């Protein structure tokens, strides 16, 4: 379980870091309004990732099913974004997907660091 907790922490750090960098880049290249929409999506993505990690922990404790209430979080975000005119759907969606980009970046980093050790 120690490896799992380290992985969980590393993925959260990668997600926070990527979210911060992308937020700044979006703010500089577009507007603060669009950057805040991105940041809202990224924050919900981080919450989603934490919920997913808690479900994985429960699987390790013997629970056989993973709950699907995380999907309601994403659906609620998109519904709010479509109803509230100040929010932009695409930056919110891309912000939500930042945790997936962090997983890919972490995978490449660990793979290449292991490759370079050989």
PDB file as gemmi writes it, atoms N, CA and C in Angstrom:
CRYST1    1.000    1.000    1.000  90.00  90.00  90.00 P 1                      
ATOM      1  N   UNK A   1       0.820  -1.200   0.000  1.00  0.00           N  
ATOM      2  CA  UNK A   1       0.000   0.000   0.000  1.00  0.00           C  
ATOM      3  C   UNK A   1       0.861   1.260   0.000  1.00  0.00           C  
ATOM      4  N   UNK A   2       2.094   1.148   0.475  1.00  0.00           N  
ATOM      5  CA  UNK A   2       2.962   2.322   0.505  1.00  0.00           C  
ATOM      6  C   UNK A   2       3.216   2.835  -0.909  1.00  0.00           C  
ATOM      7  N   UNK A   3       3.403   1.913  -1.845  1.00  0.00           N  
ATOM      8  CA  UNK A   3       3.598   2.321  -3.237  1.00  0.00           C  
ATOM      9  C   UNK A   3       2.365   3.020  -3.783  1.00  0.00           C  
ATOM     10  N   UNK A   4       1.200   2.507  -3.411  1.00  0.00           N  
ATOM     11  CA  UNK A   4      -0.045   3.120  -3.877  1.00  0.00           C  
ATOM     12  C   UNK A   4      -0.186   4.547  -3.342  1.00  0.00           C  
ATOM     13  N   UNK A   5       0.101   4.748  -2.061  1.00  0.00           N  
ATOM     14  CA  UNK A   5      -0.018   6.078  -1.475  1.00  0.00           C  
ATOM     15  C   UNK A   5       0.981   7.043  -2.107  1.00  0.00           C  
ATOM     16  N   UNK A   6       2.168   6.553  -2.433  1.00  0.00           N  
ATOM     17  CA  UNK A   6       3.154   7.392  -3.111  1.00  0.00           C  
ATOM     18  C   UNK A   6       2.672   7.754  -4.514  1.00  0.00           C  
ATOM     19  N   UNK A   7       2.110   6.780  -5.213  1.00  0.00           N  
ATOM     20  CA  UNK A   7       1.562   7.039  -6.547  1.00  0.00           C  
ATOM     21  C   UNK A   7       0.442   8.071  -6.476  1.00  0.00           C  
ATOM     22  N   UNK A   8      -0.443   7.925  -5.512  1.00  0.00           N  
ATOM     23  CA  UNK A   8      -1.557   8.857  -5.357  1.00  0.00           C  
ATOM     24  C   UNK A   8      -1.035  10.274  -5.110  1.00  0.00           C  
ATOM     25  N   UNK A   9      -0.047  10.393  -4.245  1.00  0.00           N  
ATOM     26  CA  UNK A   9       0.522  11.702  -3.945  1.00  0.00           C  
ATOM     27  C   UNK A   9       1.217  12.293  -5.175  1.00  0.00           C  
ATOM     28  N   UNK A  10       1.975  11.471  -5.886  1.00  0.00           N  
ATOM     29  CA  UNK A  10       2.668  11.950  -7.083  1.00  0.00           C  
ATOM     30  C   UNK A  10       1.683  12.426  -8.149  1.00  0.00           C  
ATOM     31  N   UNK A  11       0.606  11.677  -8.347  1.00  0.00           N  
ATOM     32  CA  UNK A  11      -0.380  12.077  -9.348  1.00  0.00           C  
ATOM     33  C   UNK A  11      -1.077  13.380  -8.962  1.00  0.00           C  
ATOM     34  N   UNK A  12      -1.349  13.559  -7.691  1.00  0.00           N  
ATOM     35  CA  UNK A  12      -1.953  14.823  -7.258  1.00  0.00           C  
ATOM     36  C   UNK A  12      -0.991  15.988  -7.449  1.00  0.00           C  
ATOM     37  N   UNK A  13       0.277  15.774  -7.148  1.00  0.00           N  
ATOM     38  CA  UNK A  13       1.270  16.838  -7.341  1.00  0.00           C  
ATOM     39  C   UNK A  13       1.388  17.190  -8.818  1.00  0.00           C  
ATOM     40  N   UNK A  14       1.470  16.165  -9.676  1.00  0.00           N  
ATOM     41  CA  UNK A  14       1.537  16.406 -11.113  1.00  0.00           C  
ATOM     42  C   UNK A  14       0.298  17.169 -11.593  1.00  0.00           C  
ATOM     43  N   UNK A  15      -0.861  16.790 -11.097  1.00  0.00           N  
ATOM     44  CA  UNK A  15      -2.097  17.442 -11.522  1.00  0.00           C  
ATOM     45  C   UNK A  15      -2.142  18.898 -11.065  1.00  0.00           C  
ATOM     46  N   UNK A  16      -1.768  19.149  -9.807  1.00  0.00           N  
ATOM     47  CA  UNK A  16      -1.730  20.526  -9.319  1.00  0.00           C  
ATOM     48  C   UNK A  16      -0.746  21.358 -10.136  1.00  0.00           C  
ATOM     49  N   UNK A  17       0.434  20.817 -10.378  1.00  0.00           N  
ATOM     50  CA  UNK A  17       1.459  21.558 -11.119  1.00  0.00           C  
ATOM     51  C   UNK A  17       1.012  21.861 -12.543  1.00  0.00           C  
ATOM     52  N   UNK A  18       0.492  20.858 -13.214  1.00  0.00           N  
ATOM     53  CA  UNK A  18       0.045  21.076 -14.589  1.00  0.00           C  
ATOM     54  C   UNK A  18      -1.129  22.048 -14.632  1.00  0.00           C  
ATOM     55  N   UNK A  19      -2.027  21.954 -13.679  1.00  0.00           N  
ATOM     56  CA  UNK A  19      -3.168  22.871 -13.634  1.00  0.00           C  
ATOM     57  C   UNK A  19      -2.701  24.310 -13.453  1.00  0.00           C  
ATOM     58  N   UNK A  20      -1.743  24.519 -12.569  1.00  0.00           N  
ATOM     59  CA  UNK A  20      -1.223  25.867 -12.352  1.00  0.00           C  
ATOM     60  C   UNK A  20      -0.535  26.439 -13.574  1.00  0.00           C  
ATOM     61  N   UNK A  21       0.295  25.639 -14.205  1.00  0.00           N  
ATOM     62  CA  UNK A  21       1.013  26.108 -15.395  1.00  0.00           C  
ATOM     63  C   UNK A  21       0.032  26.390 -16.533  1.00  0.00           C  
ATOM     64  N   UNK A  22      -0.892  25.493 -16.766  1.00  0.00           N  
ATOM     65  CA  UNK A  22      -1.853  25.686 -17.852  1.00  0.00           C  
ATOM     66  C   UNK A  22      -2.760  26.871 -17.556  1.00  0.00           C  
ATOM     67  N   UNK A  23      -3.171  27.047 -16.290  1.00  0.00           N  
ATOM     68  CA  UNK A  23      -3.986  28.207 -15.915  1.00  0.00           C  
ATOM     69  C   UNK A  23      -3.270  29.502 -16.291  1.00  0.00           C  
ATOM     70  N   UNK A  24      -1.985  29.599 -15.933  1.00  0.00           N  
ATOM     71  CA  UNK A  24      -1.227  30.806 -16.259  1.00  0.00           C  
ATOM     72  C   UNK A  24      -1.097  31.012 -17.764  1.00  0.00           C  
ATOM     73  N   UNK A  25      -0.843  29.930 -18.499  1.00  0.00           N  
ATOM     74  CA  UNK A  25      -0.730  30.048 -19.955  1.00  0.00           C  
ATOM     75  C   UNK A  25      -2.040  30.471 -20.599  1.00  0.00           C  
ATOM     76  N   UNK A  26      -3.138  29.924 -20.125  1.00  0.00           N  
ATOM     77  CA  UNK A  26      -4.443  30.310 -20.663  1.00  0.00           C  
ATOM     78  C   UNK A  26      -4.737  31.763 -20.325  1.00  0.00           C  
ATOM     79  N   UNK A  27      -4.405  32.176 -19.114  1.00  0.00           N  
ATOM     80  CA  UNK A  27      -4.637  33.563 -18.703  1.00  0.00           C  
ATOM     81  C   UNK A  27      -3.834  34.518 -19.575  1.00  0.00           C  
ATOM     82  N   UNK A  28      -2.569  34.171 -19.837  1.00  0.00           N  
ATOM     83  CA  UNK A  28      -1.719  35.039 -20.648  1.00  0.00           C  
ATOM     84  C   UNK A  28      -2.151  35.076 -22.111  1.00  0.00           C  
ATOM     85  N   UNK A  29      -2.618  33.950 -22.640  1.00  0.00           N  
ATOM     86  CA  UNK A  29      -2.946  33.879 -24.062  1.00  0.00           C  
ATOM     87  C   UNK A  29      -4.400  34.196 -24.385  1.00  0.00           C  
ATOM     88  N   UNK A  30      -5.296  34.064 -23.437  1.00  0.00           N  
ATOM     89  CA  UNK A  30      -6.712  34.319 -23.702  1.00  0.00           C  
ATOM     90  C   UNK A  30      -7.209  35.412 -22.764  1.00  0.00           C  
ATOM     91  N   UNK A  31      -7.894  35.046 -21.711  1.00  0.00           N  
ATOM     92  CA  UNK A  31      -8.385  36.031 -20.750  1.00  0.00           C  
ATOM     93  C   UNK A  31      -8.506  35.372 -19.380  1.00  0.00           C  
ATOM     94  N   UNK A  32      -8.653  36.215 -18.377  1.00  0.00           N  
ATOM     95  CA  UNK A  32      -8.822  35.695 -17.029  1.00  0.00           C  
ATOM     96  C   UNK A  32     -10.125  34.914 -16.917  1.00  0.00           C  
ATOM     97  N   UNK A  33     -11.140  35.361 -17.613  1.00  0.00           N  
ATOM     98  CA  UNK A  33     -12.443  34.695 -17.567  1.00  0.00           C  
ATOM     99  C   UNK A  33     -12.352  33.249 -18.079  1.00  0.00           C  
ATOM    100  N   UNK A  34     -11.690  33.064 -19.193  1.00  0.00           N  
ATOM    101  CA  UNK A  34     -11.515  31.713 -19.743  1.00  0.00           C  
ATOM    102  C   UNK A  34     -10.585  30.900 -18.846  1.00  0.00           C  
ATOM    103  N   UNK A  35      -9.550  31.538 -18.318  1.00  0.00           N  
ATOM    104  CA  UNK A  35      -8.617  30.836 -17.428  1.00  0.00           C  
ATOM    105  C   UNK A  35      -9.319  30.372 -16.152  1.00  0.00           C  
ATOM    106  N   UNK A  36     -10.231  31.173 -15.633  1.00  0.00           N  
ATOM    107  CA  UNK A  36     -10.974  30.767 -14.441  1.00  0.00           C  
ATOM    108  C   UNK A  36     -11.922  29.611 -14.756  1.00  0.00           C  
ATOM    109  N   UNK A  37     -12.484  29.599 -15.960  1.00  0.00           N  
ATOM    110  CA  UNK A  37     -13.310  28.459 -16.365  1.00  0.00           C  
ATOM    111  C   UNK A  37     -12.464  27.190 -16.416  1.00  0.00           C  
ATOM    112  N   UNK A  38     -11.254  27.313 -16.982  1.00  0.00           N  
ATOM    113  CA  UNK A  38     -10.332  26.179 -17.005  1.00  0.00           C  
ATOM    114  C   UNK A  38     -10.025  25.722 -15.579  1.00  0.00           C  
ATOM    115  N   UNK A  39      -9.741  26.685 -14.697  1.00  0.00           N  
ATOM    116  CA  UNK A  39      -9.372  26.349 -13.327  1.00  0.00           C  
ATOM    117  C   UNK A  39     -10.516  25.656 -12.590  1.00  0.00           C  
ATOM    118  N   UNK A  40     -11.742  26.063 -12.855  1.00  0.00           N  
ATOM    119  CA  UNK A  40     -12.896  25.389 -12.256  1.00  0.00           C  
ATOM    120  C   UNK A  40     -12.930  23.923 -12.685  1.00  0.00           C  
ATOM    121  N   UNK A  41     -12.746  23.675 -13.978  1.00  0.00           N  
ATOM    122  CA  UNK A  41     -12.711  22.303 -14.469  1.00  0.00           C  
ATOM    123  C   UNK A  41     -11.564  21.508 -13.881  1.00  0.00           C  
ATOM    124  N   UNK A  42     -10.395  22.146 -13.748  1.00  0.00           N  
ATOM    125  CA  UNK A  42      -9.236  21.460 -13.171  1.00  0.00           C  
ATOM    126  C   UNK A  42      -9.479  21.107 -11.708  1.00  0.00           C  
ATOM    127  N   UNK A  43     -10.115  22.008 -10.969  1.00  0.00           N  
ATOM    128  CA  UNK A  43     -10.410  21.726  -9.549  1.00  0.00           C  
ATOM    129  C   UNK A  43     -11.384  20.558  -9.421  1.00  0.00           C  
ATOM    130  N   UNK A  44     -12.398  20.525 -10.277  1.00  0.00           N  
ATOM    131  CA  UNK A  44     -13.340  19.401 -10.246  1.00  0.00           C  
ATOM    132  C   UNK A  44     -12.618  18.118 -10.668  1.00  0.00           C  
ATOM    133  N   UNK A  45     -11.685  18.214 -11.601  1.00  0.00           N  
ATOM    134  CA  UNK A  45     -10.893  17.047 -11.994  1.00  0.00           C  
ATOM    135  C   UNK A  45     -10.051  16.522 -10.844  1.00  0.00           C  
ATOM    136  N   UNK A  46      -9.519  17.421 -10.021  1.00  0.00           N  
ATOM    137  CA  UNK A  46      -8.737  17.001  -8.860  1.00  0.00           C  
ATOM    138  C   UNK A  46      -9.634  16.302  -7.838  1.00  0.00           C  
ATOM    139  N   UNK A  47     -10.822  16.862  -7.628  1.00  0.00           N  
ATOM    140  CA  UNK A  47     -11.774  16.209  -6.721  1.00  0.00           C  
ATOM    141  C   UNK A  47     -12.144  14.830  -7.259  1.00  0.00           C  
ATOM    142  N   UNK A  48     -12.359  14.740  -8.569  1.00  0.00           N  
ATOM    143  CA  UNK A  48     -12.679  13.467  -9.218  1.00  0.00           C  
ATOM    144  C   UNK A  48     -11.551  12.462  -9.002  1.00  0.00           C  
ATOM    145  N   UNK A  49     -10.317  12.906  -9.178  1.00  0.00           N  
ATOM    146  CA  UNK A  49      -9.160  12.028  -8.990  1.00  0.00           C  
ATOM    147  C   UNK A  49      -9.070  11.544  -7.547  1.00  0.00           C  
ATOM    148  N   UNK A  50      -9.337  12.424  -6.594  1.00  0.00           N  
ATOM    149  CA  UNK A  50      -9.306  12.017  -5.182  1.00  0.00           C  
ATOM    150  C   UNK A  50     -10.412  11.006  -4.880  1.00  0.00           C  
ATOM    151  N   UNK A  51     -11.605  11.223  -5.458  1.00  0.00           N  
ATOM    152  CA  UNK A  51     -12.701  10.269  -5.265  1.00  0.00           C  
ATOM    153  C   UNK A  51     -12.346   8.916  -5.867  1.00  0.00           C  
ATOM    154  N   UNK A  52     -11.727   8.938  -7.040  1.00  0.00           N  
ATOM    155  CA  UNK A  52     -11.297   7.702  -7.686  1.00  0.00           C  
ATOM    156  C   UNK A  52     -10.274   6.977  -6.822  1.00  0.00           C  
ATOM    157  N   UNK A  53      -9.344   7.723  -6.239  1.00  0.00           N  
ATOM    158  CA  UNK A  53      -8.323   7.117  -5.377  1.00  0.00           C  
ATOM    159  C   UNK A  53      -8.957   6.487  -4.137  1.00  0.00           C  
ATOM    160  N   UNK A  54      -9.951   7.136  -3.571  1.00  0.00           N  
ATOM    161  CA  UNK A  54     -10.630   6.562  -2.401  1.00  0.00           C  
ATOM    162  C   UNK A  54     -11.356   5.273  -2.768  1.00  0.00           C  
ATOM    163  N   UNK A  55     -11.959   5.232  -3.961  1.00  0.00           N  
ATOM    164  CA  UNK A  55     -12.624   4.003  -4.404  1.00  0.00           C  
ATOM    165  C   UNK A  55     -11.613   2.879  -4.619  1.00  0.00           C  
ATOM    166  N   UNK A  56     -10.448   3.207  -5.137  1.00  0.00           N  
ATOM    167  CA  UNK A  56      -9.409   2.202  -5.336  1.00  0.00           C  
ATOM    168  C   UNK A  56      -8.925   1.689  -3.978  1.00  0.00           C  
ATOM    169  N   UNK A  57      -8.806   2.575  -2.994  1.00  0.00           N  
ATOM    170  CA  UNK A  57      -8.420   2.146  -1.648  1.00  0.00           C  
ATOM    171  C   UNK A  57      -9.441   1.164  -1.076  1.00  0.00           C  
ATOM    172  N   UNK A  58     -10.712   1.431  -1.311  1.00  0.00           N  
ATOM    173  CA  UNK A  58     -11.751   0.538  -0.807  1.00  0.00           C  
ATOM    174  C   UNK A  58     -11.696  -0.816  -1.498  1.00  0.00           C  
ATOM    175  N   UNK A  59     -11.296  -0.835  -2.757  1.00  0.00           N  
ATOM    176  CA  UNK A  59     -11.134  -2.120  -3.439  1.00  0.00           C  
ATOM    177  C   UNK A  59     -10.052  -2.945  -2.755  1.00  0.00           C  
ATOM    178  N   UNK A  60      -9.016  -2.270  -2.276  1.00  0.00           N  
ATOM    179  CA  UNK A  60      -7.958  -2.965  -1.565  1.00  0.00           C  
ATOM    180  C   UNK A  60      -8.409  -3.514  -0.231  1.00  0.00           C  
ATOM    181  N   UNK A  61      -9.477  -2.966   0.313  1.00  0.00           N  
ATOM    182  CA  UNK A  61      -9.994  -3.432   1.597  1.00  0.00           C  
ATOM    183  C   UNK A  61     -11.003  -4.565   1.445  1.00  0.00           C  
ATOM    184  N   UNK A  62     -11.249  -4.996   0.228  1.00  0.00           N  
ATOM    185  CA  UNK A  62     -12.145  -6.119   0.015  1.00  0.00           C  
ATOM    186  C   UNK A  62     -13.465  -5.764  -0.639  1.00  0.00           C  
ATOM    187  N   UNK A  63     -13.746  -4.488  -0.824  1.00  0.00           N  
ATOM    188  CA  UNK A  63     -14.973  -4.098  -1.506  1.00  0.00           C  
ATOM    189  C   UNK A  63     -14.854  -4.509  -2.967  1.00  0.00           C  
ATOM    190  N   UNK A  64     -15.905  -5.074  -3.527  1.00  0.00           N  
ATOM    191  CA  UNK A  64     -15.795  -5.618  -4.880  1.00  0.00           C  
ATOM    192  C   UNK A  64     -16.305  -4.683  -5.959  1.00  0.00           C  
ATOM    193  N   UNK A  65     -17.070  -3.662  -5.606  1.00  0.00           N  
ATOM    194  CA  UNK A  65     -17.617  -2.752  -6.611  1.00  0.00           C  
ATOM    195  C   UNK A  65     -17.065  -1.349  -6.418  1.00  0.00           C  
ATOM    196  N   UNK A  66     -16.933  -0.661  -7.522  1.00  0.00           N  
ATOM    197  CA  UNK A  66     -16.512   0.737  -7.492  1.00  0.00           C  
ATOM    198  C   UNK A  66     -17.760   1.576  -7.723  1.00  0.00           C  
ATOM    199  N   UNK A  67     -17.958   2.581  -6.885  1.00  0.00           N  
ATOM    200  CA  UNK A  67     -19.162   3.400  -7.038  1.00  0.00           C  
ATOM    201  C   UNK A  67     -19.027   4.314  -8.251  1.00  0.00           C  
ATOM    202  N   UNK A  68     -20.158   4.723  -8.784  1.00  0.00           N  
ATOM    203  CA  UNK A  68     -20.155   5.559  -9.984  1.00  0.00           C  
ATOM    204  C   UNK A  68     -20.641   6.968  -9.683  1.00  0.00           C  
ATOM    205  N   UNK A  69     -20.593   7.399  -8.435  1.00  0.00           N  
ATOM    206  CA  UNK A  69     -21.034   8.746  -8.119  1.00  0.00           C  
ATOM    207  C   UNK A  69     -20.065   9.814  -8.627  1.00  0.00           C  
ATOM    208  N   UNK A  70     -18.871   9.402  -9.039  1.00  0.00           N  
ATOM    209  CA  UNK A  70     -17.931  10.353  -9.620  1.00  0.00           C  
ATOM    210  C   UNK A  70     -18.470  10.905 -10.930  1.00  0.00           C  
ATOM    211  N   UNK A  71     -19.192  10.090 -11.666  1.00  0.00           N  
ATOM    212  CA  UNK A  71     -19.771  10.535 -12.932  1.00  0.00           C  
ATOM    213  C   UNK A  71     -20.777  11.657 -12.699  1.00  0.00           C  
ATOM    214  N   UNK A  72     -21.499  11.606 -11.593  1.00  0.00           N  
ATOM    215  CA  UNK A  72     -22.458  12.663 -11.263  1.00  0.00           C  
ATOM    216  C   UNK A  72     -21.739  13.986 -11.040  1.00  0.00           C  
ATOM    217  N   UNK A  73     -20.543  13.944 -10.494  1.00  0.00           N  
ATOM    218  CA  UNK A  73     -19.757  15.157 -10.291  1.00  0.00           C  
ATOM    219  C   UNK A  73     -19.456  15.827 -11.628  1.00  0.00           C  
ATOM    220  N   UNK A  74     -18.991  15.044 -12.584  1.00  0.00           N  
ATOM    221  CA  UNK A  74     -18.688  15.578 -13.914  1.00  0.00           C  
ATOM    222  C   UNK A  74     -19.956  16.061 -14.613  1.00  0.00           C  
ATOM    223  N   UNK A  75     -21.021  15.278 -14.540  1.00  0.00           N  
ATOM    224  CA  UNK A  75     -22.277  15.674 -15.185  1.00  0.00           C  
ATOM    225  C   UNK A  75     -22.807  16.964 -14.573  1.00  0.00           C  
ATOM    226  N   UNK A  76     -22.725  17.094 -13.256  1.00  0.00           N  
ATOM    227  CA  UNK A  76     -23.161  18.320 -12.601  1.00  0.00           C  
ATOM    228  C   UNK A  76     -22.353  19.523 -13.050  1.00  0.00           C  
ATOM    229  N   UNK A  77     -21.052  19.334 -13.210  1.00  0.00           N  
ATOM    230  CA  UNK A  77     -20.192  20.419 -13.686  1.00  0.00           C  
ATOM    231  C   UNK A  77     -20.609  20.876 -15.080  1.00  0.00           C  
ATOM    232  N   UNK A  78     -20.818  19.946 -15.966  1.00  0.00           N  
ATOM    233  CA  UNK A  78     -21.204  20.300 -17.341  1.00  0.00           C  
ATOM    234  C   UNK A  78     -22.585  20.942 -17.363  1.00  0.00           C  
ATOM    235  N   UNK A  79     -23.510  20.444 -16.558  1.00  0.00           N  
ATOM    236  CA  UNK A  79     -24.849  21.051 -16.507  1.00  0.00           C  
ATOM    237  C   UNK A  79     -24.767  22.489 -16.007  1.00  0.00           C  
ATOM    238  N   UNK A  80     -23.997  22.719 -14.959  1.00  0.00           N  
ATOM    239  CA  UNK A  80     -23.833  24.086 -14.454  1.00  0.00           C  
ATOM    240  C   UNK A  80     -23.193  24.967 -15.509  1.00  0.00           C  
ATOM    241  N   UNK A  81     -22.199  24.438 -16.223  1.00  0.00           N  
ATOM    242  CA  UNK A  81     -21.514  25.224 -17.250  1.00  0.00           C  
ATOM    243  C   UNK A  81     -22.447  25.595 -18.398  1.00  0.00           C  
ATOM    244  N   UNK A  82     -23.354  24.701 -18.747  1.00  0.00           N  
ATOM    245  CA  UNK A  82     -24.271  25.017 -19.847  1.00  0.00           C  
ATOM    246  C   UNK A  82     -25.351  25.999 -19.425  1.00  0.00           C  
ATOM    247  N   UNK A  83     -25.709  26.010 -18.158  1.00  0.00           N  
ATOM    248  CA  UNK A  83     -26.773  26.888 -17.687  1.00  0.00           C  
ATOM    249  C   UNK A  83     -26.280  28.277 -17.282  1.00  0.00           C  
ATOM    250  N   UNK A  84     -25.035  28.360 -16.850  1.00  0.00           N  
ATOM    251  CA  UNK A  84     -24.491  29.636 -16.394  1.00  0.00           C  
ATOM    252  C   UNK A  84     -23.738  30.272 -17.554  1.00  0.00           C  
ATOM    253  N   UNK A  85     -24.211  31.390 -18.028  1.00  0.00           N  
ATOM    254  CA  UNK A  85     -23.706  32.000 -19.257  1.00  0.00           C  
ATOM    255  C   UNK A  85     -22.256  32.492 -19.153  1.00  0.00           C  
ATOM    256  N   UNK A  86     -21.767  32.769 -17.948  1.00  0.00           N  
ATOM    257  CA  UNK A  86     -20.401  33.281 -17.798  1.00  0.00           C  
ATOM    258  C   UNK A  86     -19.340  32.192 -17.942  1.00  0.00           C  
ATOM    259  N   UNK A  87     -19.741  30.949 -17.853  1.00  0.00           N  
ATOM    260  CA  UNK A  87     -18.774  29.852 -17.941  1.00  0.00           C  
ATOM    261  C   UNK A  87     -18.636  29.373 -19.385  1.00  0.00           C  
ATOM    262  N   UNK A  88     -17.448  28.944 -19.711  1.00  0.00           N  
ATOM    263  CA  UNK A  88     -17.162  28.410 -21.050  1.00  0.00           C  
ATOM    264  C   UNK A  88     -16.986  26.897 -20.924  1.00  0.00           C  
ATOM    265  N   UNK A  89     -17.716  26.157 -21.733  1.00  0.00           N  
ATOM    266  CA  UNK A  89     -17.751  24.699 -21.597  1.00  0.00           C  
ATOM    267  C   UNK A  89     -16.431  24.049 -21.989  1.00  0.00           C  
ATOM    268  N   UNK A  90     -15.844  24.475 -23.091  1.00  0.00           N  
ATOM    269  CA  UNK A  90     -14.624  23.823 -23.572  1.00  0.00           C  
ATOM    270  C   UNK A  90     -13.464  23.968 -22.573  1.00  0.00           C  
ATOM    271  N   UNK A  91     -13.187  25.176 -22.047  1.00  0.00           N  
ATOM    272  CA  UNK A  91     -12.109  25.247 -21.047  1.00  0.00           C  
ATOM    273  C   UNK A  91     -12.406  24.440 -19.788  1.00  0.00           C  
ATOM    274  N   UNK A  92     -13.674  24.381 -19.392  1.00  0.00           N  
ATOM    275  CA  UNK A  92     -14.021  23.578 -18.220  1.00  0.00           C  
ATOM    276  C   UNK A  92     -13.760  22.107 -18.498  1.00  0.00           C  
ATOM    277  N   UNK A  93     -14.175  21.643 -19.663  1.00  0.00           N  
ATOM    278  CA  UNK A  93     -13.963  20.244 -20.029  1.00  0.00           C  
ATOM    279  C   UNK A  93     -12.476  19.915 -20.100  1.00  0.00           C  
ATOM    280  N   UNK A  94     -11.707  20.791 -20.745  1.00  0.00           N  
ATOM    281  CA  UNK A  94     -10.271  20.549 -20.847  1.00  0.00           C  
ATOM    282  C   UNK A  94      -9.591  20.635 -19.481  1.00  0.00           C  
ATOM    283  N   UNK A  95     -10.071  21.516 -18.619  1.00  0.00           N  
ATOM    284  CA  UNK A  95      -9.545  21.579 -17.262  1.00  0.00           C  
ATOM    285  C   UNK A  95      -9.812  20.293 -16.502  1.00  0.00           C  
ATOM    286  N   UNK A  96     -11.009  19.758 -16.684  1.00  0.00           N  
ATOM    287  CA  UNK A  96     -11.345  18.493 -16.038  1.00  0.00           C  
ATOM    288  C   UNK A  96     -10.406  17.387 -16.500  1.00  0.00           C  
ATOM    289  N   UNK A  97     -10.043  17.397 -17.759  1.00  0.00           N  
ATOM    290  CA  UNK A  97      -9.178  16.347 -18.303  1.00  0.00           C  
ATOM    291  C   UNK A  97      -7.704  16.512 -17.934  1.00  0.00           C  
ATOM    292  N   UNK A  98      -7.361  17.555 -17.222  1.00  0.00           N  
ATOM    293  CA  UNK A  98      -5.963  17.775 -16.847  1.00  0.00           C  
ATOM    294  C   UNK A  98      -5.413  16.619 -16.026  1.00  0.00           C  
ATOM    295  N   UNK A  99      -6.250  16.002 -15.195  1.00  0.00           N  
ATOM    296  CA  UNK A  99      -5.743  14.879 -14.398  1.00  0.00           C  
ATOM    297  C   UNK A  99      -5.316  13.726 -15.295  1.00  0.00           C  
ATOM    298  N   UNK A 100      -5.958  13.571 -16.446  1.00  0.00           N  
ATOM    299  CA  UNK A 100      -5.538  12.513 -17.375  1.00  0.00           C  
ATOM    300  C   UNK A 100      -4.198  12.856 -18.012  1.00  0.00           C  
ATOM    301  N   UNK A 101      -4.005  14.110 -18.348  1.00  0.00           N  
ATOM    302  CA  UNK A 101      -2.714  14.545 -18.886  1.00  0.00           C  
ATOM    303  C   UNK A 101      -1.611  14.352 -17.842  1.00  0.00           C  
ATOM    304  N   UNK A 102      -1.940  14.589 -16.578  1.00  0.00           N  
ATOM    305  CA  UNK A 102      -0.957  14.390 -15.506  1.00  0.00           C  
ATOM    306  C   UNK A 102      -0.595  12.917 -15.373  1.00  0.00           C  
ATOM    307  N   UNK A 103      -1.571  12.041 -15.530  1.00  0.00           N  
ATOM    308  CA  UNK A 103      -1.296  10.603 -15.474  1.00  0.00           C  
ATOM    309  C   UNK A 103      -0.371  10.199 -16.615  1.00  0.00           C  
ATOM    310  N   UNK A 104      -0.618  10.716 -17.801  1.00  0.00           N  
ATOM    311  CA  UNK A 104       0.225  10.403 -18.960  1.00  0.00           C  
ATOM    312  C   UNK A 104       1.637  10.950 -18.743  1.00  0.00           C  
ATOM    313  N   UNK A 105       1.751  12.192 -18.274  1.00  0.00           N  
ATOM    314  CA  UNK A 105       3.072  12.783 -18.025  1.00  0.00           C  
ATOM    315  C   UNK A 105       3.832  12.003 -16.961  1.00  0.00           C  
ATOM    316  N   UNK A 106       3.141  11.615 -15.904  1.00  0.00           N  
ATOM    317  CA  UNK A 106       3.778  10.829 -14.844  1.00  0.00           C  
ATOM    318  C   UNK A 106       4.253   9.482 -15.391  1.00  0.00           C  
ATOM    319  N   UNK A 107       3.447   8.861 -16.216  1.00  0.00           N  
ATOM    320  CA  UNK A 107       3.814   7.568 -16.807  1.00  0.00           C  
ATOM    321  C   UNK A 107       5.058   7.705 -17.675  1.00  0.00           C  
ATOM    322  N   UNK A 108       5.097   8.742 -18.517  1.00  0.00           N  
ATOM    323  CA  UNK A 108       6.281   8.965 -19.353  1.00  0.00           C  
ATOM    324  C   UNK A 108       7.508   9.237 -18.488  1.00  0.00           C  
ATOM    325  N   UNK A 109       7.342  10.040 -17.459  1.00  0.00           N  
ATOM    326  CA  UNK A 109       8.472  10.386 -16.597  1.00  0.00           C  
ATOM    327  C   UNK A 109       9.027   9.142 -15.907  1.00  0.00           C  
ATOM    328  N   UNK A 110       8.163   8.313 -15.359  1.00  0.00           N  
ATOM    329  CA  UNK A 110       8.654   7.114 -14.670  1.00  0.00           C  
ATOM    330  C   UNK A 110       9.226   6.097 -15.643  1.00  0.00           C  
ATOM    331  N   UNK A 111       8.612   5.979 -16.806  1.00  0.00           N  
ATOM    332  CA  UNK A 111       9.105   5.034 -17.806  1.00  0.00           C  
ATOM    333  C   UNK A 111      10.487   5.428 -18.294  1.00  0.00           C  
ATOM    334  N   UNK A 112      10.657   6.707 -18.627  1.00  0.00           N  
ATOM    335  CA  UNK A 112      11.947   7.137 -19.143  1.00  0.00           C  
ATOM    336  C   UNK A 112      13.015   7.191 -18.059  1.00  0.00           C  
ATOM    337  N   UNK A 113      12.631   7.463 -16.819  1.00  0.00           N  
ATOM    338  CA  UNK A 113      13.646   7.455 -15.756  1.00  0.00           C  
ATOM    339  C   UNK A 113      14.126   6.024 -15.506  1.00  0.00           C  
ATOM    340  N   UNK A 114      13.231   5.054 -15.595  1.00  0.00           N  
ATOM    341  CA  UNK A 114      13.636   3.641 -15.469  1.00  0.00           C  
ATOM    342  C   UNK A 114      14.486   3.220 -16.657  1.00  0.00           C  
ATOM    343  N   UNK A 115      14.137   3.702 -17.837  1.00  0.00           N  
ATOM    344  CA  UNK A 115      14.890   3.379 -19.052  1.00  0.00           C  
ATOM    345  C   UNK A 115      16.305   3.953 -18.982  1.00  0.00           C  
ATOM    346  N   UNK A 116      16.440   5.158 -18.447  1.00  0.00           N  
ATOM    347  CA  UNK A 116      17.745   5.801 -18.376  1.00  0.00           C  
ATOM    348  C   UNK A 116      18.647   5.145 -17.314  1.00  0.00           C  
ATOM    349  N   UNK A 117      18.063   4.512 -16.313  1.00  0.00           N  
ATOM    350  CA  UNK A 117      18.844   3.836 -15.277  1.00  0.00           C  
ATOM    351  C   UNK A 117      19.551   2.603 -15.822  1.00  0.00           C  
ATOM    352  N   UNK A 118      18.992   2.034 -16.871  1.00  0.00           N  
ATOM    353  CA  UNK A 118      19.569   0.805 -17.439  1.00  0.00           C  
ATOM    354  C   UNK A 118      20.720   1.072 -18.299  1.00  0.00           C  
TER     355      UNK A 118                                                      
END                                                                             
